[in-house]
């Protein structure tokens, strides 16, 4: 069982470059989420999708865009990367909103 | 504003030395309190959900308890493989977009 798969695992960008983080889940979950985790801070929600075709902003959405491509896939795009976006990014899914989350293994992003 | 505070930030135990991790919270209406385990370089892994004061849940050497102001994760006779960061998360709106995560407790168990 793959669960939640994120790619890439590591990425280094220069300020102003763009990239897309990919996430796919094989558990037929309805809800998907993107979090960032920074040292000394708790996980913070960037965007979420309660169901296919819908997306909503979380706590820290500025500088990011998302696409819920289908029920399985939820991508996060950085249009113009900034050093403040250096972080570890986690994708997660849940069967229903409010239920336990299943996390991917994360993407470590550095913006120089 | 919902707040979650975990203590201690780090805890070092000897194998077999039982202890507890604390998650204190302030919330207008608790819809669930989650405990997760996170290994280095990995995503958090779900452990427990608690919904009401007095509730307890157990899994192997771990037991989670909940009061109206805090939750404890008790670790009985820990082993080195229990070493990880333990995260507490508060759900005040019945939705995961309202989850508030604590900063975590880094547990190290020495053989």
Interface residues (C-beta under 8 A of the other chain):
Chain A: X4 X31 X33 X40 X41 X42 X43 X44 X45 X48 X50 X56 X58 X90 X92 X94 X97 X98 X99 X100 X101 X102 X103 X104 X105 X106
Chain B: X4 X31 X32 X34 X36 X41 X42 X43 X44 X45 X46 X49 X87 X89 X91 X94 X95 X96 X97 X99 X100 X101 X102 X103 X104
